[in-house]
């Protein structure tokens, strides 16, 4: 059909020299001229193809007209609401007034409601007793007449004010008319030759390129946008967190080891072996290999002792100890397992202990049910400071500075319990959009039962805090379901278009 339409345009131009209005053309296969906007868009496609070959030139013509809505068409056929109300009423003095109830039964609730007011305004009807009567034997239904004129001509002689009133009543809507004027181009011909788009090796070998006609190259075409990589929103927020930590003088911890032993993930953190977090329903355990390599013997014995009989001012848990539980391999439930390993290495390195500030942002795994706010795999943002003589006040100060750099200024701290920190604090921030306080992190001072077995010098305190990476990312990008941020439901298009985040 496309080639037939192009040929029709060329033949018409050859015969008439110019096409002033393409709405006079009849698309091949159609019974009537192409007056609809859909048909004109088809015509434009054919014109564009001919324009690329410089066979025609064309210009777009626009105009505005008016068309009736469904209700407007009904009124043009049956009469206005006010005329219908007038028609069912008795003439004053020639019959009993018609009650409102009876009027609604005759013409319907909506017609009665709308028609009464306009009929009163036009002076066509009046109230008599408990009913209505008409005041004149004949009327001029202006609304119906105007709508009929618009339906026939697309305009109204009464002017824009009358049209505005009909549009206000939603009886008329404006529509845009589109058509084209076409003229002959520099390469006009009535025969359609296929233009070549590529110079091929076969053309060069056969010499066909010498007589072939090539399509003109369009230097103004935008072309196809190149595909390129894009950072996921999580990576953008992660980079902002890294910058904040770097500004505060922190060094990044190596946390690439996803599989840990029960010893490093729980025992070294003074988490009892009977703790529910170590149950199968909360932790992913690895079945092959069945167990880890043995931990450092001296450190292992100290950790076992502080758990079972206590030490360093603690009575311990006084609970049975299982070497097998310590050797179990699992997907780490927090990056604090890496923090514990690094603190032990710092306590036993050559040259003695030196104060450090460290952070990590990496994946952790928990055997949780997946819903709009929870995944079995997510990211933990953790900061650790080890130094002499630091206290809870320093921890709160670090928290305030850290979150201030994120743009969060209104904080509250609530006492909490963690097996490996004492005191422990939950961190809350006021969310102005939700108009309530929401938990954004957890923090605390690491317990002596955790630090002393490592061999850290007396007077060294370690404070730490952690938060999710997903939650602030969801807030920043207006995402209400974590499954559309991470996983198979993530929209690649949204990743490519997501803006860089700035705290």
N, C-alpha and C positions, 0 to 999 in steps of 0.2 A: 504493500500500500504506500510506503514511503516514496518509492521511485515513481509510482503512478501520480502521487500528489505533486512531486517535483516536476514531472513532465507536464501536468496540468498548468502549473504556474508559468512554465516556460512558454507553452502554447498560447496561454492567455496574454502574456506580455508581447509575444510575436504578433498577435492579432490586434491587440488594443493599445500597444505601446506603453501602457502604465496600468497598474492595478491600484485604484484609489482606496478601495476598501475590500480587504480579504474576506469579509463576512459575506460577500456575494459569491464566493467560491463554494462548490459542493465537493466535499471530500469523497473520493472514489469509494463506493460501497454504501454511502449515505443517501437517503432519499431527499433531504432538505439541505439548504445552504448552511455553512458552518458559522452559525450565529452565537453558539454557546461559547463560554470562556474555555471549556475543555477542548473544544474543536479548534479554537484559535491557538492554543498552545501546541497542538499537533501541527498546525500550519506554520507556526514559528520554527519548529524543529526542521521542517522542510526548507524554509527560507535560510536558516543557519547553514544547512548543508550546501545550498547553492551559493551562499555568500562566501563560504570557505574556498569555493572554486572561482570566485569573482565573476560569476555568471549573472548575479543580481545584486542590487542594493535595496535596502528597505529601511523604513522608519516606523517606530511604534506610535500608535495613536491611542489616547486615553480619554474617557469621558465618564461622567457619573450619571446614573439614572436611579429610578426608584421602582421597587417591586413590592407587591403585597405579601404580607405574612399569611399564614393559614387562616387566622381570624379575620384578616382584612379581606381575603377571598370570600369567606362565608358571608361577610356583611355586604360585599358587592353583589352577591347572588341573592341574598334573602332580605337585606335591609339592615339598618343600624339598630342597636339595642333600644334606643329611644323611640324609633319608628315602630318597632315590634310592640313595645309597651303601649304606645298610642293606639295601635290598630286593634287591640283587644278590649279597650275601654269603651264604655257607652258615652254617647255625646251628652253633655250636661243638659238636664231637663227631659231627656228621652229614655231614661232607664235608671235602675237602681245602681248606685256607685259600686264598683268592684273592689272587694276587700284585698288587702295586701296578701293575705293567705291564698286567696283564689288567683290572684295575679301570678304568684310564684308557681302555682300548679299549672297555669296556662302556658307561661313562657320560660319557666325555669328560674332557679334562685339567682344565678349570675346575671342573666339578662334583666331580671326584675330589679336587681340592685343597681346595676350600671345605668339602665335605661330610665329609671325614675328620676334620678338626679339631673340628667341631661334634658329630659322632657320638661321637667319643672323649669330649668334654666331657659329653655327655648320658648316657654309660655304655651306649650302644647297641652298640658294637663293641669289639673288642680285637685286639691283635696276637698272632699265633701263628706261631712260626717266621719264615719270610720272607713271610708273607701275613697276611690279615685275616679275621676271622670275626665273626658277630653274636652277641650275648650273650642276646638275648631274642627270643621268637617274635612279639611284637607291640609296637608303639610308638604313641604319641600324637603325631602331627605337629603340634605347637603352632603352628609358623610358618605352615604352610598354613592351619590353622583361623583364625588371627588375620587373615591376609590376606583370606580369604574373607569374614570378618565386616566388615572395613573396606570391601571392595568393595560389600557389600550395604547397609551403613548409613552409611558415611562416618566412623565412629568405632569405638572399641574399648572394650569393657567392662573389660578388664584395666587400663586407665588409661594415663596419659601416659608412664610409665617403659617400658612395653612398646612403645608407639608410637615413643619415642625410639630404642629399640634397632633397630626396623625402619627408621627413617629413617637411622640410622647405616649400615645395610647397603644403603642406597639402594633399598629395596624399596617405600617409601612416600614421598609428597611432600605437603606441605601446600598446600591451595588455598583461595582466598578466595571465599566465596559472597556474591552481591550480589542484592538484590531490593528492591522498593519497596512501600510502603503508600500508598494514594490515597484522598482524601476529596473531597467536593463543594466547589467554590469559591463565592465570592460571586456570580459570574455564570454559575452552572451552568445548562446547557441541553443537551438531547439533540440539538439541531440545530447544525451547524457553520456559522457565518457567517464569511465572509472579512472580516477587519478591514483597513481601509485604513491604509497607512503614510505616505502623503503627501497634503497638501492641494494639489490641482492647480488651475490656472486654469479648467479645464473645470468642476470642481466648483463653483467660485465663480460662474461664469456661469450654470450651470443650476440652482443652488440645491440640488444633490444633497448638499452638505456638511451640510445641516440634519438629514438622516435617516441619514447614513452613520455606521458604527461604526468608530472609529479604534483602532489598536493602542496600548496604553499605552506611553508613553515610558519607557525604562529609564535612569534617571539614574545607575545603578551600573555600567553597561556601560563597559568600558575603551576601547572604540573601536579604530580602526585606528591603529597608530603612524604619526606623520607622517614622510614621507620628507624627509631633510635631507642636506646635504653632510657629508662626512667626510674628514679628512686621511689621505692615504696614509702607511703606516709610514715610507717614505723621507723624506717631508716632515717628519714628527715628529722623526726623528733629525737631519735637516738643521737644523731650528730649534734643537735642543740644541747642535749644533756652532757655529751662529752665536752663540748666547748665550755659549759658552766663549770664542770669539774676541773678542767684544765686551767681556767681563770682563777680557781681557788687553790691552785698549786698541787692538785692530786695527780698521781701516776696511775696508769691503767694496769690492772692485774691480768695475768694470763688465765683465761677461763675456758679454754677450748675443750676441756675434758668433760664430756657429758655423762659418762659412766663413772660412778664413784662407789666406794665400798661403804657398808654400814658404819664402819669405824670413822671415816672422815666426814660422812654426811650427818651422822647422829652422835656417835660416842664422844668424839672430840668436842662437841658442842654441848656436852652435858645433858643430852636428851636421853632419858632412861630407855632401856631396851623394851620395857613394857608400854611405852608411849603409844597411843592409838595411831599416831601419824606413821608409825613403822609397820602397821598392818598392811596386808596385801590390798585391801580395798582403798588405801590412800597412797600407795607407793607402787611404782612399776619396778618389779624385780627382774633381773636377767637370769635366764636358765642356762645359757651356754656362753662362756665358761661358768661353772657352778659357783666359784668363789674367787676372791681377789688374792693377789700376792700378799704375804704377811707384812703388816705395818712395822715401823721401827720398834724393836723389842723394848727398849728402855721406856720410850714414850707410851707404848701400848700398856705396859705394866702400871705406869703412873695413872693413866686414864682409867684402867680397870679398878685400881685401888680407890680412887676418889669416888667412883660410882658405888662400889660395894661397901666400903667401910668408912669413907669420908677422908678428910684431910684439908689443910689450909683453912681451918676454922669451920668446916662443914662436916656433917655426919653422913653425907652421901645419901643414896637411895636405899641402901641395905636390902637390895633385891638380888635375886639370882642373876649371874652373868653367863652369857653364852658366847664362846669364841666363834661359833658358827654364824651367829647373828652379826658379829663384827665383820666377818669375812664375806657376807652376802654382797653381791654386786647389784646395783640399782641405777636407774636414771635419776640424777640428782634432783632433789626437791627444792633446792635453793642454792644460790651461788655462794652462800656463807660457807659451804664445804670447801671451796677454793680459798676463801679468806682464812679459814682455820689452818689449812695446809701452809699457806704463805706466812702466817704469823709464826708457826712452828719453825719454819725455815729461817725467818728473821731472828728468832730467839737463839738459834744455834749456828749462825753463820760466823765465819772468821772475822775478827775485829769487833765483835760484840754488837749489841743491839743499838740501832739508831732510829729516832722517831720517823714515822712515815705517815703519809696520807695517800690512800689508795681507793680506787673505784673499779667497778665492773658493770657491764650491761650485757647480759647474755641469757640464753634460754634455760628454762627449768621445766620440770615435768611432774605433774601430779595426777593421780588417778581420780579425776573429778568428772561428774556428769556435765556434758556440754549444754550450755544454754546461751542466752543473749549476752551474758556478762562473764561467762567462764569457759575456759578451754583447758584441755589436758596438757597443752603445751603453750607456754607464754614466756615473757621476758621479765627479769628482775633487774632493777636498777639499785645498786648497792654502793654505799660509801663507808669507809673504815678509816679511823684516825687512831694511831697508837703513839702515846707520848707520856712523859712524866707529868704527874700532878694535874691532869685534866679531870674535869668533873661534869656533873649533870648540867651545870650552867653553860659549860662549853658546848655540850651536845645541843642544847636549845639554841645557843647562838649560831652554831653551824646550820641548824635547821632553818632558822629565820633568814640567814644570808642566802642559803641555797634556794629556798622557795621564793625569796624576793627576786632573785635573778630570773625565775620562771614567771614573774608577774603576779605571784600570790603573796599578799601582804597580811591578810587577816587569818592568823593561825591560832589554834588551841591545842593543848597537850593534855592527854588523859592517861592516868596510870594504867598499866596493863601487865600481863604476865607472859614471859617467854622463858623456856628452860635455860637458855644460855645468856640472858641479860637480866641484870638487877641493879638499879631500877630500870623499868621498861616504860616506854611512852608510845601511845598511839597518837598520830598527828592528824588533826582535822583542819579543814579550811572551809570558809564560808563561800558557798556557791550562789552568786547573786541571781542567776537565772532560775535555779531551783528554789531559791530563798530558804536554804537550810544548810546546816553543817554536814560535810561529807568527809569520810576517812580517806586520806590520800597516802598514808605511809605508816611504817612502824619503826621504832628505834629503841635504843637502850645502851647501857654500859655492860660490856662483857663481864661475866661472873668470874670471881677468883678460881672457882672449880674448873673453869675452862682455860684460863690463862696460866695459872701457876704450874700445872703439869708440863706446859710447853717449855718452861725454863726462862720465861721473861723476867727481867730484873725487878726487884721490889720497887714499888712506886710507879710502875708503868701501868697506865690505864688504857683501855681500848673502848672507843665508842663507835657505834655503827648505826646506820639507818638504811631502809630499803623501801622501794615503792614499785608499782607496776609500770611498765612502759606502755602497755595497751590503753590503760584508762586515760592518761592525759592526751594520748593520740586521738582517742575517740572524742574527747571533749573539744580538742582543737579543730577537728575536721567535721564535727557535727554528726558523728556516727553513733547510732543507738544500738547496733547489734554487732558484737565482736566477730561474728562469723562472716560478716561482710568486710572485715578488715584483714583477717587472717584465714587462709584456707581456700578451698575450691570455689567458694562463692564470691571471691574478690573480683571486682570488675577491673579488667586491664585498662579500659578506657579511663576510669576514675583515677587509677594510679598514674597514668600519663598526664592527666590534667590537674592533679592535686598541686596546689601552690606550696612553695617553700614555707615552713613554719618559722616564726620568730617569737621568742619569749621576751 
